[in-house]
Amino acid sequence: MGTIEKHVLSASSTSSLLFQKWFSMLVMDEGLTARVTTSFPVIVEQNGFETEYSFMSGGEEECSGPAYRLALNRVINDLIEKIKNKRKVSKSSTSHGRLFSTGPDEFRKGRPERS
């Protein structure tokens, strides 16, 4: 796993829950669950007992990849949304009191045309 993925997933407390949700939807076996730990190996439980990832069937192994990517995608989208909201708040708080709070294109619209 890459450094960026570790950082992004460790920043989210919901990453393991998202992985569990997607994995259970893709596998559709109530007796089989999986989770991602903070050190990021996949922990698989079958009928209440932890089993090694290598003992999963090919189809179950294949479901863990998309579940991981979907969970990572959701975490990244949530982080991007938080960043956008912070930018909106910081822009609106700094634009008050300026002489011109509009961009250059908006400012030019009000200027008379040169002949």
C-alpha positions as CSV (number, residue, x, y, z in Angstrom):
1,M,0.0,0.0,0.0
2,G,1.3,3.5,-0.9
3,T,2.1,6.2,1.6
4,I,-0.7,8.4,0.4
5,E,-3.3,5.7,0.9
6,K,-2.0,5.0,4.4
7,H,-2.2,8.7,5.3
8,V,-5.7,9.2,3.8
9,L,-7.2,6.0,5.4
10,S,-5.6,6.7,8.8
11,A,-7.1,10.2,8.7
12,S,-10.6,8.7,8.5
13,S,-12.1,6.9,11.4
14,T,-14.8,5.5,9.1
15,S,-12.5,3.8,6.6
16,S,-12.8,0.4,8.1
17,L,-16.5,0.7,8.4
18,L,-16.8,1.7,4.8
19,F,-14.6,-1.3,3.8
20,Q,-16.8,-3.6,5.9
21,K,-20.0,-2.2,4.3
22,W,-18.7,-2.6,0.7
23,F,-17.2,-6.0,1.3
24,S,-20.4,-7.4,2.8
25,M,-22.4,-5.9,-0.2
26,L,-20.1,-7.5,-2.7
27,V,-19.6,-10.9,-1.1
28,M,-23.2,-11.4,0.0
29,D,-22.3,-14.1,2.6
30,E,-23.6,-13.3,6.1
31,G,-21.0,-15.6,7.7
32,L,-18.0,-13.8,6.2
33,T,-16.9,-10.3,7.2
34,A,-13.7,-8.4,6.7
35,R,-12.2,-5.3,8.1
36,V,-9.1,-3.2,7.6
37,T,-6.9,-2.4,10.6
38,T,-4.7,0.6,11.2
39,S,-1.7,-1.2,9.8
40,F,-3.9,-2.1,6.8
41,P,-3.9,-5.8,6.5
42,V,-7.4,-7.2,5.7
43,I,-8.7,-9.2,8.7
44,V,-11.3,-11.8,7.6
45,E,-13.8,-13.4,10.0
46,Q,-15.7,-16.5,8.9
47,N,-18.6,-17.6,11.2
48,G,-17.0,-15.7,14.1
49,F,-13.4,-17.0,13.7
50,E,-10.6,-15.0,12.2
51,T,-9.1,-16.6,9.1
52,E,-6.2,-15.7,7.0
53,Y,-6.8,-13.8,3.8
54,S,-5.1,-16.5,1.8
55,F,-7.8,-19.0,2.8
56,M,-10.5,-17.0,1.1
57,S,-11.9,-18.2,-2.2
58,G,-10.9,-16.4,-5.4
59,G,-14.2,-14.6,-5.7
60,E,-14.0,-13.4,-2.0
61,E,-10.5,-12.2,-2.6
62,E,-11.6,-10.4,-5.7
63,C,-14.3,-8.6,-3.7
64,S,-11.8,-7.1,-1.3
65,G,-10.1,-5.0,-4.0
66,P,-13.2,-3.1,-5.1
67,A,-14.4,-2.8,-1.5
68,Y,-11.0,-1.2,-0.6
69,R,-11.1,1.1,-3.6
70,L,-14.7,2.2,-2.9
71,A,-13.9,2.9,0.7
72,L,-10.8,4.9,-0.2
73,N,-12.8,6.8,-2.8
74,R,-15.4,7.8,-0.3
75,V,-12.8,8.9,2.2
76,I,-11.0,11.0,-0.4
77,N,-14.3,12.5,-1.6
78,D,-15.2,13.4,2.0
79,L,-11.8,15.0,2.6
80,I,-12.1,17.0,-0.7
81,E,-15.5,18.2,0.4
82,K,-14.1,19.4,3.8
83,I,-11.3,21.2,2.0
84,K,-13.8,23.0,-0.3
85,N,-16.0,24.0,2.6
86,K,-12.9,25.4,4.5
87,R,-12.0,27.4,1.3
88,K,-15.5,28.8,1.1
89,V,-15.4,29.9,4.7
90,S,-12.0,31.4,4.5
91,K,-12.8,33.2,1.2
92,S,-16.0,34.7,2.5
93,S,-14.3,35.9,5.7
94,T,-11.4,37.5,3.9
95,S,-13.5,39.2,1.1
96,H,-15.3,41.5,3.5
97,G,-13.8,44.9,3.7
98,R,-12.0,44.7,0.4
99,L,-12.4,47.5,-2.2
100,F,-13.2,44.9,-4.9
101,S,-14.4,41.5,-3.8
102,T,-15.2,40.4,-7.4
103,G,-12.7,38.9,-9.8
104,P,-11.1,40.9,-12.6
105,D,-13.6,39.8,-15.2
106,E,-16.5,41.0,-13.2
107,F,-14.7,44.3,-12.6
108,R,-14.1,44.8,-16.3
109,K,-17.8,44.4,-17.1
110,G,-18.6,47.6,-15.3
111,R,-15.9,49.6,-17.2
112,P,-16.8,51.6,-20.3
113,E,-15.5,50.3,-23.6
114,R,-12.5,52.1,-25.1
115,S,-13.0,53.5,-28.6
